[in-house]
Amino acid sequence: MGTRWTRPGPSLLVLLCYGQLLPWLMTVGDQSLDEFYNETEAKLFLQFYEQTAQVVLNQFMEAAWNYVTNITKKNREDMLRKEVERSQVMVYFGSRARLFKIAQFQDPAVKRMLSKLLDIGKAALPKDELWEYNKLLAYMETAYSMAQVCLDEGPCLPLEPDLQEIMANSRDQKELVWAWQGWRDAVGRQLRPIFERYVILSNKAAQLNGYKDMGALWRSKYEDETLEQDLERLYQELQPLYLNLHAYVRRSLHRHYGPEIIDVRGPIPAHLLGNMWAQSWVNILDLVLPFPKKPPEDITKIMKGQRWKPGKMFEEAEKFFTSLGMLAAPPDFWKKSMLERPPDGREVECQTSAWDFYNGKDFRVKKCTEVNIEDLLSIFHQMGHIQYFLQYKNLSILFREGANPAFGEAVGSMITLSASSYQHLLNRGLLSQQHQDSEEEVNFLMGIALDKIAFIPFGYMIDMFRWKIFDGTIQKDIYNQEWWNFRLKYQGLCPPIPRSEDDFDPGAKFHISASVPYIGYFLSLVLQFQFHEALCKAAGHMGPLHQCNIYNSKMAGKILGDVLKLGSSKPWPEVLKELTGQSKVSTEALLSYFKPLLNWLVTENVQQGEILGWPDFGCSFPERKKPKAAFLGMELESKAAKSGQWVLLVLSLIMFVMVLGLASRLFILERQSLNKDSGNTEPGGTHFLGIAMEPHQAARGQWMLLGLCLILMLCSIILTIRIFTWQNQKPPWMKNEKWGSD
């Protein structure tokens, strides 16, 4: 970074064209450096940043939106160009912010904004490496978004909705393995060769920002010196709840699938839990229902019977926020959002997300909505993000984010706790039975736990794993082995089939392929119950926490709105205290919410003699038995079959050369024979295969040999191509090795 003001170079044309910086920069020569870097000038500097960043960020968000809602090469290039402009702005303002003596300033807001400007993320990379890094990130995210798993005979299936529906609804163990493995083969194996380069560039960007590695940069966003210890404390406090749920679910799956699939003292195979990543188990509620004679009503079926559409689902979520006296989404939200998969067939990224376009009026959601209860609750969550954007839209751009990265997630999830409560669903016409008895209440809590409690170790381990990759503890040659060691240690899960280092199963999770930090989801899991408890008290709720519904409470809405308006303008412990009265993240509210279920689980597990955990079991990592491949009617190891294919190819090439040589020789012989005296009829002038014969007989034999070689050559090429066609892959000589080809 520079240590003095310099004349803007070509990279700053984007700033100067807005006409905001030039007059200010011209004052540099008129003032001493001390005068120029004082607090008054810092405020002016921040105003110029605000005006510039609003334009640049808005243009970048538009380009990124155009790309993820219409994945084309042109849109990708447009997005990458805008990303370069954004990076240039960040480098420029970040380097200038370093010149102010922030510690001497009095205004805490100015100090906080300048401090936020100092970290410029990946923009710190040299220009060529930044371009490479951006292309690499775009490639990984696109590879994930466009991946499909093809049936042997039939269509290719995308993740949403097809593969997810198989994982959610199928109870055929073999079909689940097919979908589970197919997705990892389609995504993870593509990303494996380039993930190491991603790690190297990520760490370089972090080091240029003054951090040890990218994990340290991510953790810095929490402004908490004891973050890792606090996370470990929360995890340990919640672990008994997870272990009891795990043991109970394991027993239920053992009853359904049998001892050859599930061991009642061991880990659970990861493909049997109703979700591609086993992060939520709610889709197997029917297999694990505590009181199966009292099944909950099928809300998805009721929604479809009432002819719900994606638009109505979003309107329902907005109605909840406006009932609290909070803000309605602006008209542009409804015009510009992608609320369902476009019917025109264009490729889109279906990963659900909420977007702020930094102009104070344009906020959108991108979602390929399906009509079901899971998507309805997901929409409530996304509208929580939109509400946060709306509430802090008048702050400086530097403060337009959650109090910490977990807050935005926690707000949306907290709303779903009310939206999924029995009373709210009943009031909205999505349930018909007026009351729950104690057994139905345990069934209800089990449904929530399969989503929230099952997520605890998954939310915790994703970044624990990545942080160890970034700091070098986990080397590239054991990525996949360590991934499954983590999943065994924290989740008690094993892969359904042997995995090897040819695989890269972490890449089959969006947030890893898209380089999105994840620990915020774990923290938000705890925070959402803390928020929920505080707002339930404000709403005057009496009784068990899981029965609370803050719908229509203007008091709860006022408290929540006031906190959301703060964005990240204050340290998050202060914001947390303003909302909950506590300045530390606490598991008390979560444990209180699930207390009736935990009591039931403990009793049930004791009666069954369950062992909590999986103390004597591991996931073995033998080198994968290579899949068999058909070759000339034989079943061979994949390597052997591939070697055979190469041999066939080489033979084909040799025959091709022989054919060319033989054809050339025949052509020469025939030209020579035309020049000879046609009256010469003595045999022995020409030999074919060592036999003397008439020239015309030798020529005929050579033509026959040429034809035979040609036929053999064509047969061997056709056979080689046919073998690869059987295996649904390109021949090795046709593969494109460059991930970033244009």
Buried (B, 14 or more C-beta within 10 A) or exposed (E): BEEEBEEBEEBBEBBEEBEBBEEEBEEBEEEEEEEBBBBEBBBEBBEBBBBBBBBBBBBBBBBBBBBBBBBEEEBBBBBBBBBBBBBBBBBBBBBBBBBBEBEEBEEEBBBBBBEBBBBBBBBBBEEEBBBBBBBBBBBBBBBBBBBBBEEEEEEEBBBBBBBBBBBBEBEEBEEBBBBBBBBBBBBBBBBBEBBBEBBEBBBBBBBBBEBEBBBBBBBBBBBBEEBBEBBEBBBEBBBBBBBBBBBBBBBBBBEBBEEEBBBBBBBBBBBBBBBBBBBBBBBBBBBBBBBEEBEBEEBBEBBEEEEBEBEBBBEBBBEBBEBBBBBEBBEBBBEBBBBBBEEEEEBBBBBBBBBBBBBBEBBBBBBBBBBBBBBBBBBBBBBBBBBBBBBBBEBBBBBBBBBBBBBBBBBBBBBBBBBBBBBBBBEBEBBEEEEBEEEBBBBBBBBBBBBBBBBBBBBBBBBBBBBBBBBEEBEEEEBBBBBBBBBBBBBBBBBBBEBEBEBBBBBBBBBBBBBBBBBBBBBBBBBBBBBBBBBBBBBEBEEEBBBBBBBEBBBBBBBBBEBBBBBBBBBBBEBBEBBBEBBEBBBEBBBBBBBBBBEBBBEBBEEEEBBBBBEEBEBEBEEBEBEEBEBEEEEBBBEBBBEBBBEBBEBBEEBBEBBEEBBEEBEEBEEEBEEEEEEEEEEEBBEBEEEEBBBEBBBEBBBEBBEEBBEBBEEBBEBBBEBBEEBEEEBEEEEEEEBEEE
